[in-house]
Amino acid sequence: HEQLLKIMEERMMDVEQKLRLVKRLLQDKVNQLKEQLSKNTKADAMVKDLYVENAQLLKALEMTEQRQKTAERKNYLLEEKIANLNRIVKNLASPSFN
């Protein structure tokens, strides 16, 4: 009887020790997952910020491209006006040399 009781006590102690080990491993895993969640949350916030910044940059790029097109059109019109004025000046100057 006593021997059986001793064996049972040893088994109980072994089970308790294993349970403590499992509990410690689980706590380590919980801590690791909490840390990963924190990192993921920060990364998610950064991704959202980058998404917003990207949208703003795209809008600024579109506006800049539109301004460039407008400037190119105005430049083309000014060049045409200069060419027309040069023709007029040439035509006005030609008869006076004759």
Backbone bond lengths (Angstrom), bond angles and torsions (degrees), N, CA, C in turn:
res aa  C-N    CA-C-N  psi(-1)  N-CA   C-N-CA  omega(-1)  CA-C   N-CA-C  phi
1 H - - - 1.443 - - 1.525 111.50 -
2 E 1.308 114.07 -47.40 1.468 120.16 -178.74 1.525 110.37 -63.34
3 Q 1.303 115.68 -39.56 1.464 119.83 -179.48 1.532 110.06 -66.47
4 L 1.299 116.27 -41.19 1.460 121.24 178.03 1.529 110.34 -62.78
5 L 1.321 115.24 -40.89 1.455 120.65 177.81 1.525 110.53 -63.61
6 K 1.296 117.75 -41.48 1.463 122.92 179.59 1.532 109.95 -63.80
7 I 1.314 117.34 -43.72 1.470 121.84 179.25 1.533 109.62 -62.51
8 M 1.314 115.47 -42.34 1.466 119.85 179.09 1.526 111.23 -64.02
9 E 1.308 117.20 -40.45 1.459 121.35 177.86 1.527 110.51 -63.27
10 E 1.325 116.59 -42.81 1.459 120.79 179.03 1.527 110.62 -62.64
11 R 1.318 115.54 -41.96 1.468 119.78 178.31 1.533 110.53 -63.67
12 M 1.301 115.77 -42.11 1.470 120.47 179.37 1.528 110.36 -62.40
13 M 1.337 115.42 -43.67 1.461 119.39 178.91 1.533 110.42 -63.45
14 D 1.328 116.31 -40.55 1.463 121.21 178.55 1.535 110.57 -63.27
15 V 1.334 115.68 -44.19 1.470 120.58 178.88 1.531 110.01 -63.98
16 E 1.312 117.28 -42.75 1.467 120.76 178.85 1.523 111.06 -62.07
17 Q 1.316 115.96 -41.68 1.465 120.63 179.02 1.539 110.19 -63.50
18 K 1.326 115.91 -43.18 1.464 119.82 178.55 1.525 110.86 -65.24
19 L 1.325 115.95 -38.23 1.463 119.48 177.85 1.528 111.88 -64.31
20 R 1.318 116.67 -40.77 1.461 120.46 176.93 1.528 110.69 -62.29
21 L 1.321 116.21 -41.73 1.463 121.09 178.47 1.531 110.69 -63.14
22 V 1.319 116.06 -45.77 1.465 120.18 178.93 1.530 110.34 -62.86
23 K 1.331 115.95 -41.91 1.456 120.19 178.98 1.530 110.67 -61.46
24 R 1.320 117.36 -41.99 1.460 122.04 179.10 1.540 110.46 -65.30
25 L 1.338 116.41 -42.66 1.465 120.56 178.13 1.530 111.45 -63.91
26 L 1.329 115.40 -41.17 1.464 119.41 178.56 1.529 111.15 -65.43
27 Q 1.319 116.91 -39.38 1.467 120.37 178.70 1.527 110.29 -65.05
28 D 1.338 116.17 -40.59 1.471 119.66 176.30 1.529 110.59 -60.48
29 K 1.318 115.87 -42.56 1.462 120.60 179.79 1.531 110.45 -65.56
30 V 1.318 117.05 -41.08 1.470 121.01 177.55 1.525 109.60 -60.68
31 N 1.321 116.96 -45.59 1.468 120.60 179.11 1.531 111.01 -62.01
32 Q 1.311 115.71 -41.50 1.462 120.65 179.09 1.532 110.47 -63.15
33 L 1.315 116.56 -43.33 1.462 120.44 -179.82 1.530 111.56 -67.98
34 K 1.332 117.23 -36.66 1.457 120.32 176.29 1.524 110.80 -62.81
35 E 1.319 115.61 -42.55 1.465 120.58 178.51 1.533 110.32 -63.52
36 Q 1.326 116.29 -42.88 1.465 120.37 178.99 1.528 110.96 -64.34
37 L 1.325 116.69 -39.53 1.463 120.80 177.35 1.524 110.55 -61.82
38 S 1.313 115.91 -42.01 1.464 120.05 178.68 1.530 110.32 -62.25
39 K 1.333 116.77 -45.31 1.464 120.58 178.43 1.525 110.83 -62.50
40 N 1.331 116.40 -41.97 1.465 120.46 -179.98 1.525 111.65 -64.40
41 T 1.327 115.97 -38.15 1.457 120.54 178.74 1.523 110.47 -64.10
42 K 1.347 115.78 -43.93 1.470 119.69 177.85 1.525 110.52 -63.98
43 A 1.332 116.67 -42.87 1.466 120.60 -180.00 1.529 110.32 -63.70
44 D 1.323 117.01 -39.16 1.461 121.33 178.70 1.527 110.54 -62.68
45 A 1.318 116.05 -43.00 1.469 120.11 178.64 1.523 110.27 -63.76
46 M 1.323 116.79 -40.02 1.462 120.45 178.70 1.528 110.86 -65.00
47 V 1.318 116.64 -41.16 1.465 120.44 178.75 1.529 110.13 -62.20
48 K 1.328 116.35 -42.83 1.468 119.70 178.47 1.524 110.82 -62.83
49 D 1.334 116.75 -43.47 1.467 120.47 177.91 1.528 111.05 -60.87
50 L 1.329 115.78 -43.24 1.468 119.77 179.07 1.520 111.28 -64.96
51 Y 1.321 116.93 -37.02 1.463 121.15 178.25 1.527 110.09 -61.94
52 V 1.327 116.33 -45.98 1.464 121.22 179.29 1.529 110.10 -64.29
53 E 1.337 116.01 -45.13 1.465 120.09 179.52 1.532 110.77 -61.76
54 N 1.325 116.59 -40.94 1.461 121.17 179.10 1.529 110.65 -62.29
55 A 1.318 116.32 -42.51 1.464 120.24 178.57 1.529 110.38 -62.27
56 Q 1.326 117.03 -40.83 1.463 121.02 178.97 1.528 110.51 -65.51
57 L 1.344 115.89 -41.75 1.465 119.81 179.40 1.526 111.31 -65.52
58 L 1.331 116.71 -39.15 1.464 119.71 177.64 1.527 110.70 -62.90
59 K 1.314 117.10 -41.84 1.464 121.28 178.60 1.526 110.04 -63.62
60 A 1.324 116.83 -43.66 1.471 120.62 178.46 1.529 110.37 -63.18
61 L 1.322 116.84 -39.54 1.469 120.89 178.17 1.525 110.70 -63.55
62 E 1.332 116.82 -44.49 1.464 120.71 178.19 1.525 110.62 -59.33
63 M 1.320 116.48 -43.94 1.466 120.43 179.82 1.532 110.29 -64.13
64 T 1.317 116.96 -42.14 1.461 121.41 179.73 1.520 110.48 -64.12
65 E 1.326 117.02 -42.99 1.464 120.30 177.82 1.523 110.99 -62.62
66 Q 1.339 116.39 -40.15 1.468 120.07 178.38 1.520 110.43 -63.99
67 R 1.323 117.19 -42.62 1.470 120.75 177.90 1.526 110.57 -62.97
68 Q 1.322 116.26 -40.08 1.464 119.66 179.20 1.531 110.71 -63.09
69 K 1.326 117.08 -43.89 1.469 120.52 178.32 1.529 110.75 -61.07
70 T 1.335 115.56 -42.90 1.470 119.80 179.04 1.527 109.99 -63.01
71 A 1.330 116.97 -43.92 1.463 121.04 179.40 1.527 110.75 -63.67
72 E 1.326 116.81 -39.89 1.464 119.95 178.28 1.527 110.84 -64.09
73 R 1.324 117.86 -41.95 1.465 121.85 177.73 1.531 110.35 -61.86
74 K 1.335 116.10 -46.12 1.467 119.95 179.33 1.522 110.54 -63.02
75 N 1.325 116.11 -40.64 1.466 120.75 179.03 1.525 110.53 -61.93
76 Y 1.319 116.11 -43.09 1.463 120.76 179.10 1.530 110.40 -62.25
77 L 1.329 116.72 -44.45 1.462 120.65 178.95 1.526 111.31 -63.65
78 L 1.331 116.27 -40.19 1.471 119.45 178.27 1.531 110.66 -65.27
79 E 1.324 116.68 -40.02 1.465 119.40 177.70 1.523 110.84 -63.01
80 E 1.323 116.69 -39.54 1.464 119.94 176.91 1.528 110.75 -63.83
81 K 1.324 116.58 -42.28 1.463 120.24 178.86 1.524 110.73 -63.50
82 I 1.339 116.78 -41.49 1.466 120.76 178.39 1.525 109.98 -61.88
83 A 1.329 116.71 -44.81 1.458 120.34 179.11 1.525 110.10 -61.55
84 N 1.323 117.53 -43.09 1.470 121.22 178.74 1.528 111.09 -64.49
85 L 1.327 116.82 -41.73 1.472 120.18 177.94 1.523 110.54 -64.59
86 N 1.327 117.19 -39.84 1.468 120.07 177.88 1.524 110.51 -62.69
87 R 1.320 117.23 -39.45 1.472 120.55 177.15 1.523 110.76 -64.16
88 I 1.332 115.28 -42.47 1.471 119.41 179.75 1.520 110.07 -63.39
89 V 1.338 116.25 -46.41 1.461 120.53 179.54 1.528 109.32 -61.99
90 K 1.301 118.01 -42.10 1.465 122.08 179.54 1.528 109.87 -63.13
91 N 1.341 116.59 -43.61 1.449 121.20 -179.91 1.541 110.51 -66.53
92 L 1.339 116.56 -37.75 1.459 119.92 179.09 1.527 111.24 -70.47
93 A 1.314 115.34 -36.40 1.458 120.40 -177.62 1.523 111.41 -76.36
94 S 1.313 118.53 -32.12 1.462 122.36 -176.81 1.533 112.55 -60.40
95 P 1.330 120.48 -48.98 1.452 118.90 -179.16 1.521 113.23 -66.67
96 S 1.328 117.87 -28.87 1.461 118.67 -178.53 1.519 112.07 -72.82
97 F 1.362 117.94 -22.75 1.461 120.43 177.50 1.520 111.43 -79.56
98 N 1.298 117.61 -18.86 1.485 121.18 -177.92 1.468 110.88 -76.97
